[in-house]
């Protein structure tokens, strides 16, 4: 009985040691292009954007933030499952604070290609983010570069005088880069 118990304890310890999840974190910098819509109007005109309905055109702003990544489903093969949490702030060069948070689940191939999808929460509401990227690796240093798209949503509203209007929240296309170190 003692041998069986010892074997189970040792076996469990070995399995737990092999199942450790690698976690990475690091800064992110980038920019985002926003198609015409209320967010682009706000970036152009600040709080005087009321009634513009996307007429000010597309907008562009920088991004700064942090990324946390956990790798899972690493069976030693060519594909590794990843979960990323990314918090970004845009508009700082315009004196604005436009936060967003994304949770992305995806996969990274041995060659460095990454694909993922997940929810995004920002001041324009909740949407889905679709991302693709490449992770350059040099020793323990990872240099991820990603392109992400958050499609605009068709929305409607009512003005103070009771008239209805329709608009698109604006599609956001972002390019970010960063770095982190493997342990």
GIGIWO-V242932 format. One line per field, one symbol per residue. phi: phi as a letter, one per 20 degrees, with the letter a starting at -180 (. if undefined). psi: psi as a letter, one per 20 degrees, with the letter a starting at -180 (. if undefined). Layout:
# GIGIWO-V242932
phi = ???
psi = ???
This chain:
# GIGIWO-V242932
phi = .fffffffffffffffffefeedcbafccrbcdcfgrfffgfffdmfeegnelnfenfcbbecbabcdccebleeneeccfcccdcdccdnffdmdcdebccccdabcegfofccabrfcdbfeodbdddcbacdfccmeedcfccdccdffdfcbbcffenfebcbdfofdcccccabbdfe
psi = ghgggggggggggggghijppppqqrqpqarppprpahgggghgjbikipjhljiiarrprrqpbqppppprlnjjbippqqpqpppqprjhijkqonqqpqoppbqprhiipqqrqaqppaijapapppqqapoppncippnppqpqpoqqpprraprhjiqqqqrpipppoqpqqaqrpq.
